[in-house]
């Protein structure tokens, strides 16, 4: 396990070398801050800026696949400078994560290179794959999507390029039981920088194109304003027959609920009518609200309303009411408030030091799918630790996306940039409550974050917890945008009792 033990003097010297002022906010991040969450293990990920971690059980091992933003770092395993791509680590022993391999990505810096996204499926689950194999679906910078054979995670081999020649990529979804993949892509023929290319990857060696999909106004040949670009989908598969799309990173967000069967089998020519055909509902959020992640939470039992009963004795519409007052009792209500469907919508903060509207968690009640409404919200209070002054971004980026029953519909983890990771009790979706957090300490590899330009530029070194995921054992993995690495955590104290271990 790699740790950085930095004294205040060491950090101050390092900061001074970069012309970065040291103050009490920087000093606060020289040590971790935590409540009912503790560090289990750590790896610096070769100081590569990290995006999406995915933890996959392979036999009796747990393997972490971590996508990276663009950049270049030395890979000690090969002795070469390599463009940031995909880090592969054995995390079977979470106290001692072992770096197995780095698969280089596309050359470029930040959003212009790397291999940000990773999804993994076993061949035994995919309908037409080699049952002995394990496959990695990843982005290749902004230009394409690839599949790799990671059966031996220490020696990945590329299987095929699914699609290339794109102008952007981002947060994909892959259904392991069907092989259907929703690939976020910048097709040069489309008017938006991100839409969806849907492929059948049930045989990863032979991809089959299904269709293109996006919002009306994004497709080729359309006119007028272009709706905000897609960020990513989450599919509940054929049984639930729903796909949830989140558009707009930190502004002009849109949440779209899609009938999966109609999406895959309906008319595929991207006309306005065909693009709307599979849509159940579309929620246009306020201009200051983004939809980076739309995480579905159907069938939640809300204990607060467990005693409520469905209204009885409804009068027929138009029947006279006592005193002439109806109070809507003639409107049929067929369900109670005790079991409801929700969507956890998380926007991404993109500016440093609070120089924009803050993004947060917003819970949508989608029990009646055609009429979702806002039920609640959650954010970390800025004043609790002066987060706007710490440097870097403050606000949400994403949530975990693993459906493990340990946490699903109970605890949601939010990557919150310089506020680390926050554990939120969502058992009562109308009143989400924080039950734990962990803010890592900066290390000698944590990169600076700046505001202003030229003579007015001011920089600070700050933790930037970028993405979070959990595994089927209940460990929590957070990765850092500012090159700090990956922290493996666990809940403790009262927070642990909220989960279902």
C-alpha positions as semicolon CSV with decimal commas, in nm:
position;residue;x (nm);y (nm);z (nm)
1;X;0,000;0,000;0,000
2;X;0,139;0,338;-0,096
3;X;0,086;0,628;0,140
4;X;0,219;0,982;0,150
5;X;0,324;1,109;0,490
6;X;0,368;1,485;0,456
7;X;0,453;1,727;0,731
8;X;0,319;2,081;0,723
9;X;0,669;2,208;0,646
10;X;0,710;1,967;0,354
11;X;0,383;2,075;0,198
12;X;0,461;2,443;0,249
13;X;0,798;2,403;0,075
14;X;0,640;2,214;-0,215
15;X;0,368;2,476;-0,255
16;X;0,616;2,761;-0,242
17;X;0,816;2,597;-0,522
18;X;0,508;2,632;-0,745
19;X;0,430;2,981;-0,626
20;X;0,123;2,860;-0,439
21;X;0,027;3,029;-0,117
22;X;-0,009;2,812;0,193
23;X;-0,297;2,904;0,425
24;X;-0,523;2,737;0,679
25;X;-0,745;2,589;0,405
26;X;-0,447;2,422;0,236
27;X;-0,323;2,311;0,577
28;X;-0,660;2,150;0,645
29;X;-0,605;1,913;0,355
30;X;-0,264;1,797;0,476
31;X;-0,459;1,543;0,679
32;X;-0,770;1,346;0,595
33;X;-1,108;1,453;0,730
34;X;-1,362;1,183;0,803
35;X;-1,683;1,091;0,980
36;X;-1,801;0,729;1,002
37;X;-1,583;0,639;0,703
38;X;-1,223;0,521;0,715
39;X;-0,933;0,453;0,481
40;X;-0,860;0,089;0,402
41;X;-0,609;0,116;0,118
42;X;-0,453;0,359;-0,128
43;X;-0,270;0,367;-0,462
44;X;-0,135;0,671;-0,644
45;X;-0,235;0,539;-0,993
46;X;0,100;0,660;-1,128
47;X;-0,023;1,019;-1,066
48;X;-0,272;0,999;-1,354
49;X;-0,585;1,216;-1,348
50;X;-0,867;0,966;-1,286
51;X;-1,228;0,947;-1,401
52;X;-1,433;0,626;-1,385
53;X;-1,349;0,331;-1,158
54;X;-1,519;-0,004;-1,217
55;X;-1,460;-0,295;-0,979
56;X;-1,523;-0,638;-1,128
57;X;-1,513;-0,979;-0,966
58;X;-1,303;-1,217;-1,177
59;X;-1,304;-1,565;-1,025
60;X;-1,182;-1,525;-0,668
61;X;-1,023;-1,186;-0,738
62;X;-1,157;-0,831;-0,747
63;X;-1,007;-0,619;-1,024
64;X;-1,036;-0,240;-1,050
65;X;-1,040;-0,077;-1,393
66;X;-0,985;0,298;-1,375
67;X;-1,033;0,530;-1,672
68;X;-0,814;0,839;-1,700
69;X;-0,826;1,190;-1,841
70;X;-0,559;1,289;-2,091
71;X;-0,196;1,343;-1,993
72;X;0,133;1,157;-1,986
73;X;0,311;0,982;-1,700
74;X;0,586;0,727;-1,647
75;X;0,469;0,367;-1,621
76;X;0,721;0,197;-1,388
77;X;0,610;-0,144;-1,515
78;X;0,736;-0,068;-1,866
79;X;0,983;0,212;-1,794
80;X;0,811;0,425;-2,058
81;X;0,621;0,751;-2,067
82;X;0,266;0,657;-2,164
83;X;-0,044;0,855;-2,253
84;X;-0,301;0,819;-1,977
85;X;-0,541;0,535;-2,050
86;X;-0,676;0,258;-1,827
87;X;-0,520;0,149;-1,499
88;X;-0,583;-0,211;-1,393
89;X;-0,532;-0,309;-1,028
90;X;-0,589;-0,619;-0,818
91;X;-0,789;-0,502;-0,515
92;X;-0,868;-0,845;-0,375
93;X;-0,681;-0,732;-0,065
94;X;-0,812;-0,376;-0,038
95;X;-0,537;-0,288;0,208
96;X;-0,273;-0,361;-0,055
97;X;-0,394;-0,279;-0,406
98;X;-0,151;-0,411;-0,668
99;X;-0,100;-0,232;-0,997
100;X;-0,117;-0,491;-1,277
101;X;-0,114;-0,301;-1,605
102;X;-0,166;0,030;-1,777
103;X;-0,332;0,035;-2,119
104;X;-0,228;0,362;-2,288
105;X;-0,500;0,589;-2,420
106;X;-0,519;0,857;-2,684
107;X;-0,255;1,128;-2,674
108;X;-0,378;1,465;-2,551
109;X;-0,438;1,664;-2,237
110;X;-0,734;1,662;-1,997
111;X;-1,060;1,610;-2,187
112;X;-0,877;1,584;-2,520
113;X;-0,706;1,249;-2,459
114;X;-0,691;0,949;-2,230
115;X;-0,956;0,677;-2,197
116;X;-1,204;0,807;-1,941
117;X;-1,472;0,538;-1,945
118;X;-1,456;0,168;-1,857
119;X;-1,720;-0,107;-1,840
120;X;-1,651;-0,479;-1,791
121;X;-1,855;-0,793;-1,875
122;X;-1,786;-1,164;-1,834
123;X;-1,807;-1,373;-2,147
124;X;-2,022;-1,625;-1,962
125;X;-2,291;-1,355;-1,922
126;X;-2,280;-1,222;-2,278
127;X;-2,508;-1,427;-2,507
128;X;-2,259;-1,497;-2,789
129;X;-1,915;-1,439;-2,635
130;X;-1,631;-1,677;-2,551
131;X;-1,749;-1,803;-2,213
132;X;-1,394;-1,825;-2,080
133;X;-1,315;-1,457;-2,143
134;X;-1,357;-1,126;-1,960
135;X;-1,403;-0,813;-2,172
136;X;-1,332;-0,444;-2,115
137;X;-1,528;-0,183;-2,311
138;X;-1,351;0,151;-2,300
139;X;-1,336;0,485;-2,472
140;X;-1,023;0,580;-2,666
141;X;-0,989;0,951;-2,604
142;X;-1,259;1,134;-2,796
143;X;-1,217;0,939;-3,117
144;X;-1,355;0,590;-3,057
145;X;-1,465;0,291;-2,853
146;X;-1,265;-0,031;-2,808
147;X;-1,304;-0,378;-2,661
148;X;-1,016;-0,551;-2,482
149;X;-0,969;-0,905;-2,360
150;X;-0,879;-0,872;-1,991
151;X;-0,915;-1,237;-1,896
152;X;-0,558;-1,200;-1,773
153;X;-0,583;-0,847;-1,634
154;X;-0,204;-0,815;-1,623
155;X;-0,181;-0,870;-2,000
156;X;-0,475;-0,702;-2,180
157;X;-0,518;-0,764;-2,552
158;X;-0,728;-0,552;-2,783
159;X;-1,011;-0,745;-2,946
160;X;-1,161;-0,485;-3,178
161;X;-1,242;-0,121;-3,238
162;X;-1,619;-0,081;-3,219
163;X;-1,633;0,261;-3,383
164;X;-1,377;0,533;-3,462
165;X;-1,362;0,874;-3,626
166;X;-1,568;1,043;-3,353
167;X;-1,524;1,392;-3,214
168;X;-1,620;1,308;-2,854
169;X;-1,694;1,014;-2,627
170;X;-1,807;0,983;-2,267
171;X;-2,001;0,779;-2,013
172;X;-2,113;0,449;-2,170
173;X;-2,339;0,173;-2,043
174;X;-2,309;-0,199;-2,126
175;X;-2,579;-0,456;-2,047
176;X;-2,385;-0,774;-1,969
177;X;-2,690;-1,001;-1,988
178;X;-2,789;-0,889;-2,340
179;X;-2,473;-0,732;-2,480
180;X;-2,651;-0,409;-2,576
181;X;-2,414;-0,114;-2,537
182;X;-2,507;0,254;-2,531
183;X;-2,196;0,436;-2,657
184;X;-2,180;0,811;-2,597
185;X;-2,034;0,951;-2,915
186;X;-1,971;1,264;-3,113
187;X;-2,081;1,159;-3,459
188;X;-1,951;1,427;-3,699
189;X;-2,279;1,410;-3,892
190;X;-2,484;1,507;-3,587
191;X;-2,528;1,866;-3,465
192;X;-2,446;1,785;-3,101
193;X;-2,110;1,687;-2,958
194;X;-2,260;1,388;-2,773
195;X;-2,538;1,149;-2,873
196;X;-2,583;0,770;-2,844
197;X;-2,467;0,499;-3,079
198;X;-2,630;0,171;-2,980
199;X;-2,449;-0,155;-3,059
200;X;-2,507;-0,524;-3,001
201;X;-2,183;-0,637;-2,834
202;X;-2,314;-0,978;-2,731
203;X;-2,022;-1,113;-2,936
204;X;-1,752;-0,859;-2,851
205;X;-1,536;-0,966;-3,145
206;X;-1,813;-0,881;-3,393
207;X;-2,000;-0,560;-3,302
208;X;-2,338;-0,507;-3,469
209;X;-2,472;-0,154;-3,508
210;X;-2,834;-0,109;-3,397
211;X;-2,913;0,263;-3,426
212;X;-2,826;0,625;-3,347
213;X;-3,030;0,812;-3,088
214;X;-3,057;1,163;-2,946
215;X;-3,294;1,449;-2,882
216;X;-3,494;1,608;-3,165
217;X;-3,288;1,898;-3,294
218;X;-2,958;1,715;-3,249
219;X;-2,990;1,491;-3,556
220;X;-2,843;1,558;-3,901
221;X;-3,042;1,801;-4,111
222;X;-3,235;1,952;-3,823
223;X;-3,256;2,326;-3,766
224;X;-3,301;2,566;-3,479
225;X;-3,140;2,553;-3,134
226;X;-2,942;2,238;-3,052
227;X;-3,051;2,073;-2,724
228;X;-2,782;2,020;-2,463
229;X;-2,547;1,728;-2,519
230;X;-2,585;1,385;-2,361
231;X;-2,376;1,288;-2,062
232;X;-2,472;0,926;-2,010
233;X;-2,745;0,659;-1,981
234;X;-2,822;0,388;-1,726
235;X;-3,026;0,089;-1,842
236;X;-3,233;-0,138;-1,618
237;X;-3,234;-0,403;-1,890
238;X;-3,513;-0,593;-2,066
239;X;-3,711;-0,694;-1,757
240;X;-3,770;-0,339;-1,632
241;X;-3,768;-0,213;-1,995
242;X;-3,634;0,130;-1,901
243;X;-3,329;0,339;-1,991
244;X;-3,258;0,667;-1,810
245;X;-3,066;0,936;-1,998
246;X;-2,901;1,239;-1,837
247;X;-2,823;1,539;-2,058
248;X;-2,633;1,855;-1,963
249;X;-2,330;1,843;-1,735
250;X;-2,382;2,145;-1,512
251;X;-2,655;2,348;-1,684
252;X;-2,972;2,308;-1,890
253;X;-3,012;1,951;-1,773
254;X;-3,261;1,707;-1,923
255;X;-3,372;1,373;-1,779
256;X;-3,530;1,134;-2,026
257;X;-3,710;0,808;-1,944
258;X;-3,707;0,571;-2,241
259;X;-3,899;0,254;-2,326
260;X;-3,605;0,022;-2,398
261;X;-3,796;-0,216;-2,626
262;X;-3,924;0,068;-2,845
263;X;-3,575;0,219;-2,853
264;X;-3,415;-0,102;-2,980
265;X;-3,688;-0,229;-3,213
266;X;-3,871;0,087;-3,320
267;X;-3,809;0,288;-3,639
268;X;-3,444;0,384;-3,655
269;X;-3,419;0,670;-3,905
270;X;-3,340;0,974;-3,685
271;X;-3,646;1,181;-3,771
272;X;-3,807;1,394;-3,499
273;X;-4,099;1,150;-3,481
274;X;-3,877;0,843;-3,452
275;X;-3,656;1,002;-3,185
276;X;-3,962;1,079;-2,972
277;X;-4,126;0,739;-3,030
278;X;-3,954;0,551;-2,741
279;X;-3,976;0,845;-2,500
280;X;-4,199;0,803;-2,197
281;X;-4,120;1,142;-2,054
282;X;-3,871;1,424;-2,075
283;X;-3,796;1,654;-1,782
284;X;-3,634;1,984;-1,873
285;X;-3,457;2,103;-1,560
286;X;-3,396;2,470;-1,472
287;X;-3,105;2,639;-1,655
288;X;-2,874;2,616;-1,352
289;X;-2,925;2,241;-1,304
290;X;-2,725;1,970;-1,480
291;X;-2,790;1,598;-1,518
292;X;-2,450;1,428;-1,521
293;X;-2,598;1,111;-1,368
294;X;-2,959;0,987;-1,367
295;X;-2,954;0,689;-1,131
296;X;-3,285;0,498;-1,118
297;X;-3,431;0,391;-0,782
298;X;-3,764;0,220;-0,861
299;X;-3,984;0,053;-0,603
300;X;-3,856;0,228;-0,291
301;X;-4,047;0,153;0,030
302;X;-4,089;0,484;0,213
303;X;-4,136;0,398;0,581
304;X;-4,268;0,743;0,668
305;X;-4,582;0,670;0,466
306;X;-4,619;0,304;0,559
307;X;-4,945;0,369;0,744
308;X;-5,109;0,558;0,457
309;X;-5,390;0,381;0,274
310;X;-5,518;0,425;-0,080
311;X;-5,819;0,659;-0,072
312;X;-6,147;0,468;-0,056
313;X;-6,506;0,559;-0,151
314;X;-6,419;0,780;-0,447
315;X;-6,728;0,932;-0,606
316;X;-6,785;0,909;-0,975
317;X;-6,665;1,212;-1,163
318;X;-6,929;1,485;-1,163
319;X;-7,113;1,356;-0,855
320;X;-7,226;1,625;-0,615
321;X;-7,023;1,681;-0,300
322;X;-7,149;1,791;0,039
323;X;-7,156;2,168;0,057
324;X;-7,061;2,182;-0,310
325;X;-6,693;2,114;-0,233
326;X;-6,524;1,830;-0,422
327;X;-6,160;1,862;-0,302
328;X;-6,057;1,638;-0,595
329;X;-6,211;1,324;-0,440
330;X;-6,355;1,238;-0,781
331;X;-6,000;1,200;-0,921
332;X;-5,891;0,833;-0,900
333;X;-5,576;0,755;-0,700
334;X;-5,470;0,394;-0,734
335;X;-5,162;0,381;-0,511
336;X;-5,031;0,503;-0,179
337;X;-4,723;0,707;-0,098
338;X;-4,557;0,408;0,068
339;X;-4,393;0,259;-0,242
340;X;-4,259;0,496;-0,502
341;X;-4,010;0,530;-0,786
342;X;-3,727;0,784;-0,777
343;X;-3,438;0,903;-0,991
344;X;-3,125;1,040;-0,824
345;X;-3,012;1,323;-1,052
346;X;-2,659;1,453;-0,994
347;X;-2,513;1,754;-1,175
348;X;-2,142;1,822;-1,227
349;X;-1,973;2,135;-1,094
350;X;-1,714;2,249;-1,349
351;X;-1,564;2,579;-1,225
352;X;-1,307;2,626;-0,951
353;X;-1,371;2,816;-0,626
354;X;-1,749;2,847;-0,667
355;X;-1,734;3,065;-0,978
356;X;-2,063;2,917;-1,104
357;X;-2,388;2,770;-0,971
358;X;-2,325;2,474;-0,743
359;X;-2,439;2,130;-0,855
360;X;-2,596;1,886;-0,609
361;X;-2,814;1,578;-0,568
362;X;-3,179;1,620;-0,664
363;X;-3,430;1,342;-0,610
364;X;-3,707;1,319;-0,870
365;X;-4,025;1,130;-0,784
366;X;-4,109;0,939;-1,103
367;X;-4,380;0,712;-0,963
368;X;-4,610;0,847;-1,232
369;X;-4,358;0,834;-1,514
370;X;-4,527;1,092;-1,730
371;X;-4,529;1,348;-1,447
372;X;-4,202;1,337;-1,247
373;X;-4,149;1,609;-0,990
374;X;-3,873;1,726;-0,759
375;X;-3,896;1,560;-0,418
376;X;-3,583;1,676;-0,236
377;X;-3,222;1,781;-0,269
378;X;-2,892;1,747;-0,086
379;X;-2,569;1,945;-0,081
380;X;-2,275;1,979;0,153
381;X;-2,299;2,309;0,346
382;X;-2,017;2,529;0,219
383;X;-1,974;2,705;0,550
384;X;-1,904;2,377;0,730
385;X;-1,541;2,389;0,615
386;X;-1,498;2,694;0,388
387;X;-1,501;2,480;0,075
388;X;-1,527;2,769;-0,172
389;X;-1,193;2,899;-0,048
390;X;-1,007;2,568;-0,046
391;X;-0,928;2,565;-0,414
392;X;-1,056;2,352;-0,700
393;X;-1,418;2,259;-0,759
394;X;-1,680;2,237;-0,485
395;X;-2,005;2,060;-0,559
396;X;-2,112;1,722;-0,687
397;X;-1,983;1,533;-0,987
398;X;-2,141;1,189;-0,982
399;X;-2,282;0,904;-0,774
400;X;-2,193;0,539;-0,750
401;X;-2,369;0,321;-1,010
402;X;-2,331;-0,034;-0,874
403;X;-2,664;-0,195;-0,782
404;X;-2,521;-0,407;-0,498
405;X;-2,798;-0,475;-0,241
406;X;-2,558;-0,368;0,033
407;X;-2,622;-0,005;-0,061
408;X;-2,888;0,012;-0,333
409;X;-3,189;0,219;-0,224
410;X;-3,023;0,272;0,115
411;X;-2,694;0,463;0,083
412;X;-2,589;0,675;-0,212
413;X;-2,228;0,790;-0,242
414;X;-2,156;1,127;-0,402
415;X;-1,821;1,241;-0,541
416;X;-1,799;1,599;-0,421
417;X;-1,462;1,728;-0,548
418;X;-1,282;1,917;-0,268
419;X;-1,539;1,790;-0,017
420;X;-1,433;1,431;-0,090
421;X;-1,698;1,159;-0,092
422;X;-2,027;1,191;0,097
423;X;-2,242;0,899;0,212
424;X;-2,611;0,991;0,200
425;X;-2,894;0,793;0,360
426;X;-3,171;0,789;0,097
427;X;-3,411;0,543;0,263
428;X;-3,646;0,838;0,299
429;X;-3,601;0,996;-0,045
430;X;-3,796;1,303;0,065
431;X;-3,532;1,372;0,332
432;X;-3,183;1,256;0,227
433;X;-2,934;1,283;0,512
434;X;-2,556;1,271;0,523
435;X;-2,428;0,988;0,742
436;X;-2,056;0,988;0,664
437;X;-1,780;1,146;0,460
438;X;-1,412;1,115;0,376
439;X;-1,194;1,395;0,239
440;X;-0,846;1,264;0,152
441;X;-0,530;1,448;0,236
442;X;-0,331;1,605;-0,045
443;X;-0,001;1,441;-0,136
444;X;0,314;1,550;-0,315
445;X;0,145;1,442;-0,640
446;X;-0,180;1,638;-0,599
447;X;-0,195;1,898;-0,876
448;X;-0,282;2,264;-0,834
449;X;-0,609;2,423;-0,942
450;X;-0,617;2,784;-1,058
451;X;-0,854;3,077;-1,111
452;X;-0,784;3,395;-1,304
453;X;-0,526;3,438;-1,578
454;X;-0,190;3,600;-1,632
455;X;-0,085;3,828;-1,348
456;X;-0,420;3,765;-1,179
457;X;-0,387;3,386;-1,173
458;X;-0,409;3,231;-0,828
459;X;-0,354;2,862;-0,763
460;X;-0,419;2,623;-0,476
461;X;-0,354;2,254;-0,425
462;X;-0,680;2,075;-0,351
463;X;-0,831;1,729;-0,344
464;X;-1,069;1,676;-0,637
465;X;-1,265;1,357;-0,573
466;X;-1,391;1,296;-0,924
467;X;-1,583;0,969;-0,928
468;X;-1,695;0,703;-0,683
469;X;-1,792;0,338;-0,709
470;X;-1,858;0,050;-0,470
471;X;-1,793;-0,323;-0,502
472;X;-2,003;-0,623;-0,406
473;X;-1,819;-0,651;-0,073
474;X;-1,917;-0,299;0,029
475;X;-1,583;-0,125;-0,017
476;X;-1,597;0,230;-0,156
477;X;-1,351;0,349;-0,421
478;X;-1,285;0,715;-0,493
479;X;-1,048;0,851;-0,755
480;X;-0,900;1,196;-0,788
481;X;-0,906;1,435;-1,082
482;X;-0,599;1,620;-0,951
483;X;-0,365;1,317;-0,978
484;X;-0,376;1,212;-0,610
485;X;-0,477;0,851;-0,679
486;X;-0,738;0,601;-0,559
487;X;-0,859;0,563;-0,200
488;X;-1,039;0,249;-0,085
489;X;-1,276;0,315;0,204
490;X;-1,533;0,151;0,429
491;X;-1,822;0,275;0,638
492;X;-1,786;0,267;1,016
493;X;-1,995;0,353;1,320
494;X;-2,362;0,437;1,283
495;X;-2,330;0,480;0,905
496;X;-2,244;0,114;0,862
497;X;-2,571;0,007;1,022
498;X;-2,767;0,184;0,745
499;X;-2,617;-0,050;0,485
500;X;-2,720;-0,414;0,446
501;X;-2,407;-0,622;0,507
